[in-house]
Amino acid sequence: MGEMTATAKKLIERLASWPQEDIDKLEDAARAIEEWRSDSYRATEDELRAIDEADASGVASKEDVEAAFKTFRRALR
């Protein structure tokens, strides 16, 4: 495990002045990073819905949608 950088330490010190809404967002981001690092990432309902909407709208190609689902399927194993 790496040592915390000076930049990270300064950021943590500034967190005390952040509004709770921003702290919640940071916590969500940190959880997502931990999931990606542990290969236990699970797509959220919003992410899956966005993929479905993109598929239906034609914004994403069939190949793009399938690539996204392959990523999620690997995470479920």
C-alpha positions as CSV (number, residue, x, y, z in Angstrom):
1,M,0.0,0.0,0.0
2,G,1.4,3.4,-1.0
3,E,2.0,6.3,1.3
4,M,-0.4,9.2,1.1
5,T,0.8,12.1,-1.0
6,A,1.1,15.7,0.3
7,T,-1.8,16.7,-2.1
8,A,-4.0,13.9,-0.7
9,K,-3.2,15.0,2.9
10,K,-4.1,18.6,2.1
11,L,-7.4,17.5,0.4
12,I,-8.4,15.6,3.5
13,E,-7.7,18.6,5.7
14,R,-10.0,20.7,3.5
15,L,-12.8,18.2,3.7
16,A,-13.9,19.6,7.0
17,S,-15.1,22.8,5.2
18,W,-17.0,21.0,2.5
19,P,-20.8,20.8,2.5
20,Q,-22.3,17.4,3.3
21,E,-23.6,16.9,-0.3
22,D,-20.0,17.2,-1.6
23,I,-18.7,14.8,1.0
24,D,-21.4,12.3,0.0
25,K,-20.3,12.6,-3.6
26,L,-16.6,12.0,-2.6
27,E,-17.6,9.0,-0.6
28,D,-19.5,7.6,-3.5
29,A,-16.5,8.1,-5.8
30,A,-14.2,6.5,-3.3
31,R,-16.4,3.4,-3.0
32,A,-16.5,3.1,-6.8
33,I,-12.7,3.3,-7.0
34,E,-12.4,0.6,-4.3
35,E,-14.9,-1.6,-6.2
36,W,-13.0,-1.2,-9.5
37,R,-9.7,-2.0,-7.7
38,S,-11.2,-5.2,-6.2
39,D,-12.9,-6.3,-9.4
40,S,-16.2,-6.4,-7.5
41,Y,-17.8,-3.5,-9.4
42,R,-21.6,-3.7,-9.8
43,A,-23.4,-1.5,-12.2
44,T,-26.0,0.7,-10.6
45,E,-29.6,0.8,-11.8
46,D,-28.9,4.3,-13.2
47,E,-26.0,3.0,-15.2
48,L,-27.9,0.1,-16.6
49,R,-30.9,2.4,-17.4
50,A,-28.5,4.8,-19.2
51,I,-27.2,1.9,-21.3
52,D,-30.7,0.8,-22.2
53,E,-31.6,4.4,-23.1
54,A,-28.5,4.8,-25.2
55,D,-29.3,1.5,-27.0
56,A,-32.9,2.6,-27.7
57,S,-31.9,6.1,-28.9
58,G,-29.2,4.9,-31.3
59,V,-26.6,7.1,-29.6
60,A,-24.5,4.0,-28.8
61,S,-23.8,1.4,-31.4
62,K,-24.8,-2.2,-30.8
63,E,-21.1,-3.0,-30.3
64,D,-20.8,-0.2,-27.7
65,V,-23.7,-1.5,-25.7
66,E,-22.4,-5.1,-25.9
67,A,-19.0,-4.0,-24.8
68,A,-20.5,-2.2,-21.7
69,F,-22.5,-5.3,-20.8
70,K,-19.4,-7.6,-21.2
71,T,-17.7,-5.3,-18.7
72,F,-20.5,-5.7,-16.2
73,R,-20.8,-9.4,-16.8
74,R,-17.1,-9.8,-15.9
75,A,-17.7,-7.9,-12.7
76,L,-20.5,-10.2,-11.7
77,R,-18.3,-13.3,-11.9
